[in-house]
Every structure is written in structure tokens, then in C-alpha cells.
Amino acid sequence: MEIEFDLTKSVDENAGTYFNLSKKAKKKLEGAKKALKESEGKLEKLRKEEDKFWAEEARKQSKKESKKEWYEKFHWFISSEGFLCIGGKDATSNEIVIKKHLEKEDLVFHTDMAGSPFFVIKNGQEAGETTLDETAQAVAVYSKAWKLGHGSADVFYVKPEQVTKEAQSGEYLQKGSFMIRGKTTYIHPKLEYTIGLVEEKIIGGPVTAVKTKTNNYLVIISGREKKSSLAKKIKSKLKGGDLDDIIKFLPAGGGEIKKN
């Protein structure tokens, strides 16, 4: 280590100069240590935030990749009696519901209004009145009656053998349409639907069906609020759930949350 002396100054003056320099260096070192400690603190905070971000992203990705049940691509709900009820969302899915998933033990629900969904209760011929009423309500809600602001609708049900794609002579059946032959039984449900949250999963259906699975639910009625804004309100009030899943369960047309 080399030390330079100013020969024009005394030994004490040279020593004083180096003492002052050492004090300044010590202050700089303390400042550098403090800045380093603060930087390390900020870095640790950023690392924790990054870990939290990636954990949330992994959770979201895991949810997206989780296996969906086959019926979740349709309108669906599980009745309060435990029966699976599925319905078409459009002409194509109406065709699939009837042609691919209808079996002889089921029941078929529809309305006289054009464009209404076909709903099927799996093993529906064993279902009780509660499930029949719930399915009729689902059909009514997803029909044009909701868009028109009706308070109720006329829904009928038949057995599978009464549903056919064979049109009468001179008639043509469009995609998603079927002929109904024989006696029909009508139900007149009121138009309201329920969105609920079970753990982190959104479910939908008639009140009687949803409330058997969760106490955290909201009743929706026909209204003027758009699906996107209504879905955001529902998510906020339920304190959870995926926004896209809420929108999937909401009927086409405006709606609003029913006041208690």
C-alpha cells in the first residue's frame, strides 16, 4: 500500500488529511451498505411477488386444463333429485343432444316457440315432479320467452319415441328441429334462474336445484342489463368464480339480480 505525503505540510497535517479522507470513505461505505440492504429488501419483495404471480398463473392454467365433463359443452344442471339435465345451445347442439345422447329411459322437454332448446333428463322417466319442474324452468329460461320478458312459459315433455326427424309429406325440418308425435304434457314454470358458487366452481340452474349444493347463490330474472356487466356483478357478489363460466350459464338477452 502506497501513501503519498505532502512535503509542504507537517506530519500532523498529513495525518489529518488522511483521517478526514478515511471518515468520508467510512460514510460512503456505510451508505453503500445501507443502499445494498435496501436493494436486497426490494429484490426479495420482487421475488415474492414473482412467486405469487407464477403460482396464480399455474392455478389458472390448472383450472383451464382440468378435465371437463362431456355434458358441460351444453346447457346443463344437476336436479335437486340428482338427475343430469342437458340442453342444446343452438341448432347444432340440439341435434347432438337428441341424436347422440337421448336414450329410451330419458324424457325430452321443449316449447312451442321457435328456436327453443331441447332439454333431456337422463333417466328422466324415474324422476319426480321436482326434477320435471326444474327442467321445464331451464327450457323456458333459455327460450325466446326470456328475451321477450315473459314471466312464464309453456313447456312440454314427451318420451324419446315421440321425437323423430321424419317430417310429414311436403314438410322440411331445419337443423335442430324435430317432429313431436302423440300426447304432450305441459308445465308452466316462471322465468328465473340461479347462479351459484361451489368452492371455486360456478354452477347454474333453477333455485331448488342450486340451493341443494350451495348457500352462495343469486337469483337472476329477465332485465335490461347486458350479460357481460351482469356477470361482473354476480362475480363480485359471489366473491369468486370464473367470469366466462358465469356468462355461459346466463340466458341470452338482458337480465338482472332479483332483490330479496
C-alpha positions as CSV (number, residue, x, y, z in Angstrom):
1,M,0.0,0.0,0.0
2,E,1.5,3.4,-1.0
3,I,0.8,6.6,0.9
4,E,1.6,10.0,-0.5
5,F,2.8,12.8,1.8
6,D,2.6,16.5,1.0
7,L,6.0,17.7,1.9
8,T,4.7,21.3,2.3
9,K,2.7,20.1,5.2
10,S,3.7,18.7,8.6
11,V,3.3,15.1,9.6
12,D,0.2,16.1,11.7
13,E,-1.3,17.9,8.8
14,N,-0.8,14.9,6.5
15,A,-2.3,12.7,9.1
16,G,-5.3,15.0,9.5
17,T,-5.8,14.9,5.7
18,Y,-5.9,11.1,5.7
19,F,-8.1,11.0,8.8
20,N,-10.7,13.2,7.0
21,L,-10.4,11.0,3.9
22,S,-11.0,7.9,6.0
23,K,-14.1,9.5,7.6
24,K,-15.5,10.2,4.2
25,A,-14.7,6.7,3.0
26,K,-16.4,5.3,6.1
27,K,-19.5,7.3,5.4
28,K,-19.6,6.2,1.8
29,L,-19.2,2.6,2.9
30,E,-22.0,2.9,5.4
31,G,-24.2,4.5,2.7
32,A,-23.3,1.7,0.3
33,K,-24.1,-0.9,2.9
34,K,-27.5,0.7,3.6
35,A,-28.3,1.0,-0.1
36,L,-27.3,-2.6,-0.6
37,K,-29.5,-3.7,2.2
38,E,-32.4,-1.7,0.8
39,S,-31.8,-3.2,-2.6
40,E,-31.7,-6.7,-1.2
41,G,-35.1,-6.0,0.5
42,K,-36.6,-4.7,-2.7
43,L,-35.2,-7.7,-4.6
44,E,-36.7,-10.1,-2.0
45,K,-40.1,-8.4,-2.3
46,L,-40.0,-8.7,-6.1
47,R,-39.0,-12.4,-5.8
48,K,-42.0,-13.0,-3.5
49,E,-44.3,-11.1,-5.9
50,E,-42.9,-13.1,-8.8
51,D,-43.5,-16.4,-7.0
52,K,-47.1,-15.3,-6.1
53,F,-47.7,-14.3,-9.8
54,W,-46.5,-17.6,-11.2
55,A,-48.4,-19.6,-8.5
56,E,-51.6,-17.8,-9.6
57,E,-50.8,-18.4,-13.2
58,A,-50.2,-22.1,-12.5
59,R,-53.6,-22.2,-10.6
60,K,-55.4,-20.6,-13.6
61,Q,-53.7,-22.9,-16.1
62,S,-54.5,-25.9,-13.9
63,K,-58.2,-24.9,-13.8
64,K,-58.2,-24.4,-17.6
65,E,-56.6,-27.8,-18.2
66,S,-58.8,-29.6,-15.6
67,K,-61.0,-32.3,-17.3
68,K,-64.4,-31.1,-18.3
69,E,-67.4,-33.4,-18.1
70,W,-68.8,-34.3,-21.5
71,Y,-72.1,-32.5,-20.8
72,E,-70.5,-29.1,-19.9
73,K,-70.5,-28.1,-23.6
74,F,-74.3,-28.0,-23.4
75,H,-76.7,-26.2,-21.1
76,W,-76.8,-28.3,-18.0
77,F,-77.6,-28.7,-14.4
78,I,-78.0,-31.4,-11.8
79,S,-81.5,-31.5,-10.4
80,S,-82.3,-31.4,-6.7
81,E,-83.1,-35.1,-7.0
82,G,-79.7,-35.8,-8.6
83,F,-80.7,-36.2,-12.3
84,L,-78.5,-34.9,-15.0
85,C,-80.3,-32.4,-17.3
86,I,-78.8,-31.3,-20.6
87,G,-80.0,-28.9,-23.3
88,G,-78.9,-27.6,-26.7
89,K,-77.4,-24.1,-27.0
90,D,-78.1,-23.8,-30.7
91,A,-79.4,-25.9,-33.7
92,T,-76.2,-28.0,-33.9
93,S,-76.2,-28.9,-30.2
94,N,-79.9,-29.6,-30.3
95,E,-79.2,-32.2,-32.9
96,I,-76.4,-33.7,-30.8
97,V,-78.4,-33.8,-27.7
98,I,-81.3,-35.7,-29.4
99,K,-79.4,-37.8,-31.8
100,K,-76.4,-38.8,-29.7
101,H,-77.4,-38.5,-26.1
102,L,-81.1,-39.4,-26.0
103,E,-81.9,-42.9,-24.6
104,K,-85.1,-44.7,-24.1
105,E,-85.2,-44.1,-20.3
106,D,-85.0,-40.3,-20.7
107,L,-87.5,-37.5,-21.1
108,V,-87.4,-34.8,-23.7
109,F,-88.5,-31.2,-23.0
110,H,-89.3,-28.4,-25.5
111,T,-91.6,-25.4,-26.1
112,D,-93.8,-24.4,-29.0
113,M,-91.6,-21.3,-29.6
114,A,-89.2,-21.5,-32.5
115,G,-85.5,-21.5,-31.5
116,S,-86.1,-23.1,-28.1
117,P,-83.7,-25.6,-26.8
118,F,-84.4,-29.3,-26.5
119,F,-83.6,-30.5,-22.9
120,V,-83.2,-34.1,-21.9
121,I,-83.4,-35.6,-18.4
122,K,-81.1,-38.6,-18.3
123,N,-83.1,-41.5,-16.8
124,G,-85.9,-38.9,-16.6
125,Q,-88.7,-41.5,-16.5
126,E,-87.6,-42.2,-13.0
127,A,-87.5,-38.5,-12.0
128,G,-90.0,-36.9,-9.6
129,E,-92.2,-33.8,-10.1
130,T,-89.4,-31.5,-8.7
131,T,-87.0,-32.5,-11.4
132,L,-89.7,-32.2,-14.1
133,D,-90.5,-28.7,-12.9
134,E,-86.8,-27.7,-12.7
135,T,-86.1,-28.9,-16.3
136,A,-89.2,-27.1,-17.6
137,Q,-87.9,-23.9,-16.0
138,A,-84.5,-24.3,-17.6
139,V,-86.1,-24.8,-21.0
140,A,-88.2,-21.7,-20.5
141,V,-85.3,-19.6,-19.4
142,Y,-83.2,-20.5,-22.4
143,S,-86.1,-19.9,-24.8
144,K,-87.1,-16.7,-26.5
145,A,-89.6,-16.1,-23.7
146,W,-86.7,-14.7,-21.6
147,K,-85.7,-12.2,-24.3
148,L,-89.3,-11.2,-24.7
149,G,-89.5,-10.5,-20.9
150,H,-92.3,-13.1,-20.2
151,G,-93.0,-14.0,-16.6
152,S,-93.7,-17.6,-17.5
153,A,-93.8,-20.0,-20.5
154,D,-95.5,-23.1,-21.7
155,V,-93.1,-26.1,-21.7
156,F,-94.0,-29.7,-22.6
157,Y,-92.3,-33.0,-22.2
158,V,-92.5,-36.3,-24.1
159,K,-90.9,-39.7,-24.2
160,P,-88.0,-40.4,-26.6
161,E,-90.0,-42.5,-29.0
162,Q,-92.3,-39.5,-29.7
163,V,-89.4,-37.5,-31.1
164,T,-88.5,-38.0,-34.7
165,K,-86.6,-36.4,-37.6
166,E,-89.1,-37.7,-40.1
167,A,-91.2,-34.8,-41.4
168,Q,-94.7,-35.2,-42.8
169,S,-95.1,-35.2,-46.5
170,G,-94.4,-31.9,-48.0
171,E,-92.6,-30.6,-44.9
172,Y,-89.0,-29.9,-44.2
173,L,-87.3,-29.9,-40.8
174,Q,-84.4,-27.5,-40.3
175,K,-81.3,-28.4,-38.4
176,G,-82.0,-28.6,-34.7
177,S,-85.8,-29.2,-35.3
178,F,-87.7,-32.4,-34.7
179,M,-91.3,-33.6,-35.0
180,I,-93.2,-34.5,-31.9
181,R,-95.9,-37.1,-32.2
182,G,-98.5,-38.1,-29.7
183,K,-99.6,-36.7,-26.3
184,T,-97.6,-33.9,-24.7
185,T,-97.7,-32.9,-21.0
186,Y,-97.4,-29.2,-20.3
187,I,-95.7,-27.4,-17.4
188,H,-95.9,-23.6,-16.8
189,P,-92.7,-22.5,-15.0
190,K,-91.8,-18.9,-14.0
191,L,-88.8,-17.4,-15.7
192,E,-85.9,-17.1,-13.2
193,Y,-82.6,-18.8,-12.9
194,T,-79.8,-19.1,-10.4
195,I,-76.1,-18.8,-10.5
196,G,-74.2,-20.3,-7.6
197,L,-70.6,-20.9,-6.4
198,V,-69.4,-24.3,-5.1
199,E,-65.9,-23.9,-3.8
200,E,-64.4,-22.2,-6.9
201,K,-66.8,-23.7,-9.5
202,I,-69.7,-21.8,-11.0
203,I,-73.0,-23.7,-11.4
204,G,-76.3,-22.7,-12.7
205,G,-79.9,-24.0,-12.7
206,P,-83.3,-23.5,-11.0
207,V,-83.2,-22.2,-7.4
208,T,-84.4,-25.6,-6.0
209,A,-81.5,-27.4,-7.8
210,V,-78.7,-24.9,-7.0
211,K,-79.6,-24.4,-3.3
212,T,-79.2,-28.1,-2.6
213,K,-75.5,-27.7,-3.5
214,T,-74.6,-24.2,-2.1
215,N,-75.9,-21.4,0.0
216,N,-73.8,-18.9,-2.0
217,Y,-76.1,-18.2,-5.0
218,L,-78.1,-15.4,-6.7
219,V,-81.4,-15.5,-8.5
220,I,-81.5,-13.9,-11.9
221,I,-84.6,-12.6,-13.7
222,S,-85.2,-11.0,-17.1
223,G,-84.0,-7.4,-17.3
224,R,-82.1,-4.9,-19.4
225,E,-78.6,-5.3,-18.1
226,K,-76.1,-6.9,-20.6
227,K,-74.7,-10.3,-19.9
228,S,-71.1,-9.0,-19.5
229,S,-71.9,-6.4,-16.9
230,L,-74.4,-8.6,-15.1
231,A,-71.7,-11.4,-14.9
232,K,-69.3,-8.9,-13.3
233,K,-71.8,-8.0,-10.6
234,I,-72.6,-11.7,-10.0
235,K,-68.9,-12.5,-9.6
236,S,-68.4,-9.6,-7.2
237,K,-71.4,-10.6,-5.0
238,L,-70.5,-14.3,-5.0
239,K,-66.9,-13.3,-4.2
240,G,-65.4,-15.8,-6.7
241,G,-65.9,-17.8,-9.8
242,D,-64.7,-17.5,-13.4
243,L,-66.4,-14.7,-15.4
244,D,-66.6,-16.8,-18.6
245,D,-68.3,-19.6,-16.7
246,I,-70.9,-17.2,-15.3
247,I,-71.6,-15.8,-18.8
248,K,-72.1,-19.4,-20.1
249,F,-74.9,-20.0,-17.6
250,L,-76.7,-16.7,-18.2
251,P,-79.6,-16.8,-20.7
252,A,-79.3,-14.8,-24.0
253,G,-80.8,-11.3,-23.6
254,G,-80.8,-8.9,-20.7
255,G,-81.1,-9.8,-17.0
256,E,-80.8,-8.5,-13.5
257,I,-80.3,-9.8,-10.0
258,K,-83.5,-10.5,-8.2
259,K,-83.9,-8.5,-5.0
260,N,-84.6,-10.5,-1.8
